[in-house]
Amino acid sequence: MNKFFTKGRIALLVILSVLITDQVIKVLVKTGMYWHENIRITDWFHIYFTENNGMAFGMEIFGKLFLTLFRMVAVAFIGWFLIKMVKQHAKTGFIVCVSLILTGALGNIVDSVFYGVLFSESTLSQVATFLPEGGGYAPLFYGKVVDMFYFPIIDTYWPDWLPFVGGDRFIFFSPIFNFADASISCGIIVLLLFYGKYLNQSLHGLKQS
């Protein structure tokens, strides 16, 4: 490998590029769209601005502060694990996957920790502003995560003859997510598909060390 593209520099490049991209997209959406505004790109791809208090893809479990602190602990552990893997000269693809997961979690932490202080409230009739005179919409650690990517690949209705769901609307894929969520998902999927055995060996090695 080229001396410039060391394992550590590759990890840092992934972290910086994903984090910056994620935050640029979120700030543009937050300060340029009304809450629940929908921009149709194609039938199956929309930019739909929403916010959530929970985890990836809008899931909400437990309290807001707990989730923020949980993310921070998870990021600290993944960061420690990534540093260990870099020092042990782990496979480059493996390091990229872990970096994607780390950065995705970190990107959503930025929203949760700082966005409530940095931005005004987004509503159906008001676009948020950066550093508003009257202060932000929430205290530190209580910001909402900005989501915007919506892929209703299939938008139809269940046949009337089906029991329980007949006539109801069916949308696949319905979750609204952000670039950080996509980074986490891609990192986990590739990790499990191509580096599952290597991950088990790495975790087993950490237990023994």
PyRosetta script that sets phi, psi and omega in degrees:
from pyrosetta import init, pose_from_sequence

init()
pose = pose_from_sequence("MNKFFTKGRIALLVILSVLITDQVIKVLVKTGMYWHENIRITDWFHIYFTENNGMAFGMEIFGKLFLTLFRMVAVAFIGWFLIKMVKQHAKTGFIVCVSLILTGALGNIVDSVFYGVLFSESTLSQVATFLPEGGGYAPLFYGKVVDMFYFPIIDTYWPDWLPFVGGDRFIFFSPIFNFADASISCGIIVLLLFYGKYLNQSLHGLKQS")
pose.set_psi(1, 141.2)
pose.set_omega(1, 176.5)
pose.set_phi(2, -53.6)
pose.set_psi(2, 137.5)
pose.set_omega(2, -176.7)
pose.set_phi(3, -59.3)
pose.set_psi(3, -28.7)
pose.set_omega(3, -179.7)
pose.set_phi(4, -69.7)
pose.set_psi(4, -40.0)
pose.set_omega(4, -178.6)
pose.set_phi(5, -90.0)
pose.set_psi(5, 67.0)
pose.set_omega(5, 175.8)
pose.set_phi(6, -75.2)
pose.set_psi(6, 166.3)
pose.set_omega(6, 179.7)
pose.set_phi(7, -56.6)
pose.set_psi(7, -43.8)
pose.set_omega(7, -178.8)
pose.set_phi(8, -65.6)
pose.set_psi(8, -40.2)
pose.set_omega(8, -179.5)
pose.set_phi(9, -70.3)
pose.set_psi(9, -34.7)
pose.set_omega(9, 176.2)
pose.set_phi(10, -63.4)
pose.set_psi(10, -45.2)
pose.set_omega(10, 177.8)
pose.set_phi(11, -60.2)
pose.set_psi(11, -44.7)
pose.set_omega(11, -179.6)
pose.set_phi(12, -64.9)
pose.set_psi(12, -38.8)
pose.set_omega(12, 178.9)
pose.set_phi(13, -63.6)
pose.set_psi(13, -43.5)
pose.set_omega(13, 178.1)
pose.set_phi(14, -63.1)
pose.set_psi(14, -46.1)
pose.set_omega(14, -177.7)
pose.set_phi(15, -61.0)
pose.set_psi(15, -48.7)
pose.set_omega(15, -177.7)
pose.set_phi(16, -66.4)
pose.set_psi(16, -44.9)
pose.set_omega(16, -176.1)
pose.set_phi(17, -66.4)
pose.set_psi(17, -42.9)
pose.set_omega(17, -179.8)
pose.set_phi(18, -69.2)
pose.set_psi(18, -43.1)
pose.set_omega(18, -178.2)
pose.set_phi(19, -64.3)
pose.set_psi(19, -45.3)
pose.set_omega(19, -179.8)
pose.set_phi(20, -64.8)
pose.set_psi(20, -45.1)
pose.set_omega(20, 179.2)
pose.set_phi(21, -60.1)
pose.set_psi(21, -45.4)
pose.set_omega(21, -179.6)
pose.set_phi(22, -60.0)
pose.set_psi(22, -47.2)
pose.set_omega(22, -176.9)
pose.set_phi(23, -71.0)
pose.set_psi(23, -35.9)
pose.set_omega(23, 177.5)
pose.set_phi(24, -62.4)
pose.set_psi(24, -46.7)
pose.set_omega(24, 179.1)
pose.set_phi(25, -60.4)
pose.set_psi(25, -46.1)
pose.set_omega(25, -177.7)
pose.set_phi(26, -63.7)
pose.set_psi(26, -43.9)
pose.set_omega(26, -179.2)
pose.set_phi(27, -65.6)
pose.set_psi(27, -40.6)
pose.set_omega(27, 178.4)
pose.set_phi(28, -62.6)
pose.set_psi(28, -41.8)
pose.set_omega(28, 179.0)
pose.set_phi(29, -69.5)
pose.set_psi(29, -46.3)
pose.set_omega(29, -177.0)
pose.set_phi(30, -60.8)
pose.set_psi(30, -40.2)
pose.set_omega(30, -176.1)
pose.set_phi(31, -98.3)
pose.set_psi(31, 2.8)
pose.set_omega(31, -177.5)
pose.set_phi(32, -125.7)
pose.set_psi(32, -3.9)
pose.set_omega(32, -177.1)
pose.set_phi(33, -134.4)
pose.set_psi(33, 149.9)
pose.set_omega(33, 172.0)
pose.set_phi(34, -76.1)
pose.set_psi(34, 154.6)
pose.set_omega(34, 176.5)
pose.set_phi(35, -60.7)
pose.set_psi(35, 128.5)
pose.set_omega(35, -177.5)
pose.set_phi(36, 70.6)
pose.set_psi(36, 14.6)
pose.set_omega(36, 171.4)
pose.set_phi(37, -70.0)
pose.set_psi(37, 142.0)
pose.set_omega(37, -174.8)
pose.set_phi(38, -124.9)
pose.set_psi(38, 122.1)
pose.set_omega(38, 175.7)
pose.set_phi(39, -109.3)
pose.set_psi(39, 113.8)
pose.set_omega(39, -177.9)
pose.set_phi(40, -84.0)
pose.set_psi(40, 116.7)
pose.set_omega(40, 176.7)
pose.set_phi(41, -88.8)
pose.set_psi(41, -51.4)
pose.set_omega(41, 171.8)
pose.set_phi(42, -140.4)
pose.set_psi(42, 179.7)
pose.set_omega(42, 177.6)
pose.set_phi(43, -61.0)
pose.set_psi(43, -29.1)
pose.set_omega(43, -175.0)
pose.set_phi(44, -110.3)
pose.set_psi(44, 7.4)
pose.set_omega(44, 178.9)
pose.set_phi(45, -142.3)
pose.set_psi(45, 119.6)
pose.set_omega(45, 179.2)
pose.set_phi(46, -127.6)
pose.set_psi(46, 150.5)
pose.set_omega(46, 165.6)
pose.set_phi(47, -98.9)
pose.set_psi(47, 105.7)
pose.set_omega(47, -174.5)
pose.set_phi(48, -121.7)
pose.set_psi(48, 110.2)
pose.set_omega(48, -174.8)
pose.set_phi(49, -80.9)
pose.set_psi(49, 119.2)
pose.set_omega(49, 173.0)
pose.set_phi(50, -144.7)
pose.set_psi(50, 170.3)
pose.set_omega(50, 179.3)
pose.set_phi(51, -134.7)
pose.set_psi(51, 154.5)
pose.set_omega(51, 178.4)
pose.set_phi(52, -144.0)
pose.set_psi(52, 158.0)
pose.set_omega(52, 179.0)
pose.set_phi(53, -94.8)
pose.set_psi(53, -6.3)
pose.set_omega(53, -169.3)
pose.set_phi(54, -102.3)
pose.set_psi(54, -147.9)
pose.set_omega(54, -174.3)
pose.set_phi(55, -96.3)
pose.set_psi(55, -158.5)
pose.set_omega(55, -174.7)
pose.set_phi(56, -57.5)
pose.set_psi(56, 142.3)
pose.set_omega(56, 176.9)
pose.set_phi(57, 62.5)
pose.set_psi(57, 25.3)
pose.set_omega(57, 173.6)
pose.set_phi(58, 83.2)
pose.set_psi(58, 4.5)
pose.set_omega(58, 179.2)
pose.set_phi(59, -66.0)
pose.set_psi(59, 137.5)
pose.set_omega(59, -179.2)
pose.set_phi(60, -123.9)
pose.set_psi(60, 109.8)
pose.set_omega(60, -179.7)
pose.set_phi(61, -132.5)
pose.set_psi(61, 133.9)
pose.set_omega(61, 179.9)
pose.set_phi(62, 66.6)
pose.set_psi(62, -168.0)
pose.set_omega(62, -176.1)
pose.set_phi(63, -86.7)
pose.set_psi(63, 163.6)
pose.set_omega(63, -177.2)
pose.set_phi(64, -62.0)
pose.set_psi(64, -49.3)
pose.set_omega(64, -177.6)
pose.set_phi(65, -63.5)
pose.set_psi(65, -40.2)
pose.set_omega(65, 178.6)
pose.set_phi(66, -59.3)
pose.set_psi(66, -44.1)
pose.set_omega(66, -178.5)
pose.set_phi(67, -64.7)
pose.set_psi(67, -40.7)
pose.set_omega(67, 179.0)
pose.set_phi(68, -64.2)
pose.set_psi(68, -45.3)
pose.set_omega(68, 179.6)
pose.set_phi(69, -66.7)
pose.set_psi(69, -36.9)
pose.set_omega(69, 177.1)
pose.set_phi(70, -61.6)
pose.set_psi(70, -44.0)
pose.set_omega(70, 177.7)
pose.set_phi(71, -59.4)
pose.set_psi(71, -42.8)
pose.set_omega(71, -177.2)
pose.set_phi(72, -65.2)
pose.set_psi(72, -41.5)
pose.set_omega(72, 177.3)
pose.set_phi(73, -64.9)
pose.set_psi(73, -42.3)
pose.set_omega(73, 179.4)
pose.set_phi(74, -62.4)
pose.set_psi(74, -42.8)
pose.set_omega(74, 179.3)
pose.set_phi(75, -64.5)
pose.set_psi(75, -40.3)
pose.set_omega(75, 178.6)
pose.set_phi(76, -61.3)
pose.set_psi(76, -43.7)
pose.set_omega(76, 179.5)
pose.set_phi(77, -66.0)
pose.set_psi(77, -46.2)
pose.set_omega(77, -179.3)
pose.set_phi(78, -64.3)
pose.set_psi(78, -38.5)
pose.set_omega(78, 177.8)
pose.set_phi(79, -63.0)
pose.set_psi(79, -42.8)
pose.set_omega(79, 177.0)
pose.set_phi(80, -62.3)
pose.set_psi(80, -44.2)
pose.set_omega(80, 179.6)
pose.set_phi(81, -62.3)
pose.set_psi(81, -41.3)
pose.set_omega(81, 179.5)
pose.set_phi(82, -62.8)
pose.set_psi(82, -43.4)
pose.set_omega(82, 178.7)
pose.set_phi(83, -61.2)
pose.set_psi(83, -41.6)
pose.set_omega(83, 177.2)
pose.set_phi(84, -59.2)
pose.set_psi(84, -45.3)
pose.set_omega(84, -177.7)
pose.set_phi(85, -66.6)
pose.set_psi(85, -37.2)
pose.set_omega(85, 177.7)
pose.set_phi(86, -64.1)
pose.set_psi(86, -44.8)
pose.set_omega(86, -179.9)
pose.set_phi(87, -65.0)
pose.set_psi(87, -29.4)
pose.set_omega(87, 179.6)
pose.set_phi(88, -89.8)
pose.set_psi(88, 6.4)
pose.set_omega(88, 178.2)
pose.set_phi(89, 55.8)
pose.set_psi(89, 49.4)
pose.set_omega(89, 177.7)
pose.set_phi(90, -64.6)
pose.set_psi(90, 167.0)
pose.set_omega(90, -180.0)
pose.set_phi(91, -58.8)
pose.set_psi(91, 143.0)
pose.set_omega(91, -176.3)
pose.set_phi(92, -59.7)
pose.set_psi(92, -45.3)
pose.set_omega(92, 179.4)
pose.set_phi(93, -60.2)
pose.set_psi(93, -37.7)
pose.set_omega(93, 178.3)
pose.set_phi(94, -63.9)
pose.set_psi(94, -43.9)
pose.set_omega(94, 178.9)
pose.set_phi(95, -64.0)
pose.set_psi(95, -39.9)
pose.set_omega(95, 177.9)
pose.set_phi(96, -62.0)
pose.set_psi(96, -44.0)
pose.set_omega(96, -179.8)
pose.set_phi(97, -61.4)
pose.set_psi(97, -47.7)
pose.set_omega(97, 179.4)
pose.set_phi(98, -63.5)
pose.set_psi(98, -37.8)
pose.set_omega(98, 178.3)
pose.set_phi(99, -64.3)
pose.set_psi(99, -39.2)
pose.set_omega(99, 178.3)
pose.set_phi(100, -63.8)
pose.set_psi(100, -43.7)
pose.set_omega(100, 179.5)
pose.set_phi(101, -64.5)
pose.set_psi(101, -45.6)
pose.set_omega(101, 179.1)
pose.set_phi(102, -58.9)
pose.set_psi(102, -48.5)
pose.set_omega(102, -174.9)
pose.set_phi(103, -69.3)
pose.set_psi(103, -36.4)
pose.set_omega(103, 176.7)
pose.set_phi(104, -60.3)
pose.set_psi(104, -45.8)
pose.set_omega(104, 177.7)
pose.set_phi(105, -64.2)
pose.set_psi(105, -40.1)
pose.set_omega(105, 179.8)
pose.set_phi(106, -65.2)
pose.set_psi(106, -39.2)
pose.set_omega(106, 179.9)
pose.set_phi(107, -60.4)
pose.set_psi(107, -40.7)
pose.set_omega(107, 179.1)
pose.set_phi(108, -75.2)
pose.set_psi(108, -26.2)
pose.set_omega(108, 174.5)
pose.set_phi(109, -64.4)
pose.set_psi(109, -39.9)
pose.set_omega(109, 179.0)
pose.set_phi(110, -56.5)
pose.set_psi(110, -45.1)
pose.set_omega(110, 177.8)
pose.set_phi(111, -60.5)
pose.set_psi(111, -51.1)
pose.set_omega(111, -174.7)
pose.set_phi(112, -62.4)
pose.set_psi(112, -39.3)
pose.set_omega(112, -175.7)
pose.set_phi(113, -81.7)
pose.set_psi(113, -44.1)
pose.set_omega(113, -167.1)
pose.set_phi(114, -109.6)
pose.set_psi(114, -25.9)
pose.set_omega(114, -170.7)
pose.set_phi(115, -64.3)
pose.set_psi(115, -32.7)
pose.set_omega(115, 178.6)
pose.set_phi(116, -63.0)
pose.set_psi(116, -30.1)
pose.set_omega(116, -179.8)
pose.set_phi(117, -87.0)
pose.set_psi(117, -34.3)
pose.set_omega(117, -172.7)
pose.set_phi(118, -84.3)
pose.set_psi(118, -24.3)
pose.set_omega(118, -173.3)
pose.set_phi(119, -125.3)
pose.set_psi(119, 154.3)
pose.set_omega(119, 170.6)
pose.set_phi(120, -81.6)
pose.set_psi(120, 170.7)
pose.set_omega(120, -177.1)
pose.set_phi(121, -67.2)
pose.set_psi(121, 137.8)
pose.set_omega(121, 172.0)
pose.set_phi(122, -92.1)
pose.set_psi(122, 130.1)
pose.set_omega(122, 179.3)
pose.set_phi(123, -131.8)
pose.set_psi(123, -179.8)
pose.set_omega(123, 178.7)
pose.set_phi(124, -67.2)
pose.set_psi(124, -20.0)
pose.set_omega(124, -176.4)
pose.set_phi(125, -123.5)
pose.set_psi(125, 3.7)
pose.set_omega(125, -177.2)
pose.set_phi(126, -138.4)
pose.set_psi(126, 127.7)
pose.set_omega(126, 175.4)
pose.set_phi(127, -86.6)
pose.set_psi(127, 137.0)
pose.set_omega(127, -177.3)
pose.set_phi(128, -66.5)
pose.set_psi(128, 150.7)
pose.set_omega(128, 175.4)
pose.set_phi(129, -117.6)
pose.set_psi(129, 154.0)
pose.set_omega(129, 179.9)
pose.set_phi(130, -88.4)
pose.set_psi(130, 132.1)
pose.set_omega(130, -178.4)
pose.set_phi(131, 51.2)
pose.set_psi(131, 62.1)
pose.set_omega(131, -179.7)
pose.set_phi(132, -66.6)
pose.set_psi(132, 151.2)
pose.set_omega(132, -176.8)
pose.set_phi(133, -60.4)
pose.set_psi(133, -38.7)
pose.set_omega(133, -177.3)
pose.set_phi(134, -83.5)
pose.set_psi(134, 4.8)
pose.set_omega(134, -178.4)
pose.set_phi(135, 94.2)
pose.set_psi(135, 170.3)
pose.set_omega(135, -177.1)
pose.set_phi(136, -77.3)
pose.set_psi(136, -177.6)
pose.set_omega(136, -174.8)
pose.set_phi(137, -87.9)
pose.set_psi(137, -8.3)
pose.set_omega(137, -178.2)
pose.set_phi(138, -157.6)
pose.set_psi(138, 159.0)
pose.set_omega(138, 177.3)
pose.set_phi(139, -69.0)
pose.set_psi(139, 168.8)
pose.set_omega(139, 174.3)
pose.set_phi(140, -55.0)
pose.set_psi(140, 139.0)
pose.set_omega(140, -179.5)
pose.set_phi(141, 80.5)
pose.set_psi(141, -2.2)
pose.set_omega(141, -177.2)
pose.set_phi(142, -118.7)
pose.set_psi(142, 22.2)
pose.set_omega(142, 177.4)
pose.set_phi(143, -73.8)
pose.set_psi(143, 161.6)
pose.set_omega(143, 179.4)
pose.set_phi(144, -100.6)
pose.set_psi(144, 146.7)
pose.set_omega(144, 179.1)
pose.set_phi(145, -82.7)
pose.set_psi(145, 130.5)
pose.set_omega(145, -178.7)
pose.set_phi(146, -85.2)
pose.set_psi(146, 127.0)
pose.set_omega(146, 176.3)
pose.set_phi(147, -121.3)
pose.set_psi(147, 152.6)
pose.set_omega(147, -176.7)
pose.set_phi(148, -154.3)
pose.set_psi(148, -18.9)
pose.set_omega(148, -175.8)
pose.set_phi(149, -90.0)
pose.set_psi(149, 122.7)
pose.set_omega(149, -176.8)
pose.set_phi(150, -131.5)
pose.set_psi(150, 121.5)
pose.set_omega(150, -176.4)
pose.set_phi(151, -121.4)
pose.set_psi(151, 79.3)
pose.set_omega(151, 175.9)
pose.set_phi(152, -77.9)
pose.set_psi(152, 73.1)
pose.set_omega(152, -174.1)
pose.set_phi(153, -58.5)
pose.set_psi(153, -40.6)
pose.set_omega(153, 175.3)
pose.set_phi(154, -123.2)
pose.set_psi(154, 121.4)
pose.set_omega(154, 179.0)
pose.set_phi(155, -129.7)
pose.set_psi(155, 101.6)
pose.set_omega(155, -174.0)
pose.set_phi(156, -149.5)
pose.set_psi(156, -166.0)
pose.set_omega(156, 178.7)
pose.set_phi(157, -128.0)
pose.set_psi(157, 144.9)
pose.set_omega(157, 176.0)
pose.set_phi(158, -66.5)
pose.set_psi(158, 144.5)
pose.set_omega(158, 176.9)
pose.set_phi(159, -57.2)
pose.set_psi(159, 143.4)
pose.set_omega(159, -176.6)
pose.set_phi(160, -60.4)
pose.set_psi(160, -28.2)
pose.set_omega(160, -175.1)
pose.set_phi(161, -77.5)
pose.set_psi(161, -9.5)
pose.set_omega(161, 179.3)
pose.set_phi(162, -73.6)
pose.set_psi(162, 135.4)
pose.set_omega(162, 177.3)
pose.set_phi(163, -69.2)
pose.set_psi(163, 148.5)
pose.set_omega(163, 174.7)
pose.set_phi(164, 70.6)
pose.set_psi(164, -48.8)
pose.set_omega(164, -174.3)
pose.set_phi(165, -107.5)
pose.set_psi(165, -0.4)
pose.set_omega(165, -177.2)
pose.set_phi(166, -56.2)
pose.set_psi(166, 127.5)
pose.set_omega(166, -179.8)
pose.set_phi(167, 86.7)
pose.set_psi(167, -13.3)
pose.set_omega(167, 179.4)
pose.set_phi(168, -74.6)
pose.set_psi(168, 153.9)
pose.set_omega(168, 179.0)
pose.set_phi(169, -75.7)
pose.set_psi(169, 141.1)
pose.set_omega(169, 178.2)
pose.set_phi(170, -126.4)
pose.set_psi(170, 124.2)
pose.set_omega(170, 179.0)
pose.set_phi(171, -124.0)
pose.set_psi(171, 128.4)
pose.set_omega(171, 172.9)
pose.set_phi(172, -132.8)
pose.set_psi(172, 113.9)
pose.set_omega(172, 16.8)
pose.set_phi(173, -109.3)
pose.set_psi(173, 126.8)
pose.set_omega(173, -170.9)
pose.set_phi(174, -93.4)
pose.set_psi(174, -23.2)
pose.set_omega(174, -178.8)
pose.set_phi(175, -61.6)
pose.set_psi(175, 145.0)
pose.set_omega(175, 174.4)
pose.set_phi(176, -106.8)
pose.set_psi(176, 129.3)
pose.set_omega(176, -172.2)
pose.set_phi(177, -139.2)
pose.set_psi(177, 177.7)
pose.set_omega(177, 180.0)
pose.set_phi(178, -122.7)
pose.set_psi(178, -179.4)
pose.set_omega(178, -177.4)
pose.set_phi(179, -63.9)
pose.set_psi(179, -34.7)
pose.set_omega(179, 178.8)
pose.set_phi(180, -65.7)
pose.set_psi(180, -43.2)
pose.set_omega(180, 176.5)
pose.set_phi(181, -58.9)
pose.set_psi(181, -43.4)
pose.set_omega(181, 179.6)
pose.set_phi(182, -63.4)
pose.set_psi(182, -37.5)
pose.set_omega(182, 178.1)
pose.set_phi(183, -62.9)
pose.set_psi(183, -44.4)
pose.set_omega(183, 178.2)
pose.set_phi(184, -61.9)
pose.set_psi(184, -48.0)
pose.set_omega(184, -177.3)
pose.set_phi(185, -62.0)
pose.set_psi(185, -46.6)
pose.set_omega(185, 179.6)
pose.set_phi(186, -62.1)
pose.set_psi(186, -43.1)
pose.set_omega(186, 179.2)
pose.set_phi(187, -61.2)
pose.set_psi(187, -44.8)
pose.set_omega(187, -179.0)
pose.set_phi(188, -67.5)
pose.set_psi(188, -44.6)
pose.set_omega(188, -177.7)
pose.set_phi(189, -62.0)
pose.set_psi(189, -49.1)
pose.set_omega(189, -179.5)
pose.set_phi(190, -65.4)
pose.set_psi(190, -38.3)
pose.set_omega(190, 178.9)
pose.set_phi(191, -60.0)
pose.set_psi(191, -46.8)
pose.set_omega(191, -178.2)
pose.set_phi(192, -71.5)
pose.set_psi(192, -36.5)
pose.set_omega(192, -177.3)
pose.set_phi(193, -72.7)
pose.set_psi(193, -41.1)
pose.set_omega(193, -170.6)
pose.set_phi(194, -115.4)
pose.set_psi(194, -17.5)
pose.set_omega(194, -175.4)
pose.set_phi(195, -129.8)
pose.set_psi(195, 21.4)
pose.set_omega(195, -178.7)
pose.set_phi(196, -58.8)
pose.set_psi(196, -48.0)
pose.set_omega(196, 179.7)
pose.set_phi(197, -65.1)
pose.set_psi(197, -41.2)
pose.set_omega(197, 179.7)
pose.set_phi(198, -65.0)
pose.set_psi(198, -36.5)
pose.set_omega(198, 178.0)
pose.set_phi(199, -64.5)
pose.set_psi(199, -44.3)
pose.set_omega(199, 178.3)
pose.set_phi(200, -60.5)
pose.set_psi(200, -43.0)
pose.set_omega(200, 178.7)
pose.set_phi(201, -63.8)
pose.set_psi(201, -39.9)
pose.set_omega(201, -179.0)
pose.set_phi(202, -66.7)
pose.set_psi(202, -43.9)
pose.set_omega(202, 179.2)
pose.set_phi(203, -66.5)
pose.set_psi(203, -38.5)
pose.set_omega(203, 177.9)
pose.set_phi(204, -64.4)
pose.set_psi(204, -38.2)
pose.set_omega(204, 178.7)
pose.set_phi(205, -66.5)
pose.set_psi(205, -34.8)
pose.set_omega(205, 178.3)
pose.set_phi(206, -67.5)
pose.set_psi(206, -37.4)
pose.set_omega(206, 179.4)
pose.set_phi(207, -63.8)
pose.set_psi(207, -34.8)
pose.set_omega(207, -177.7)
pose.set_phi(208, -81.0)
pose.set_psi(208, -21.9)
pose.set_omega(208, -177.2)
pose.set_phi(209, -81.1)
pose.dump_pdb("model.pdb")
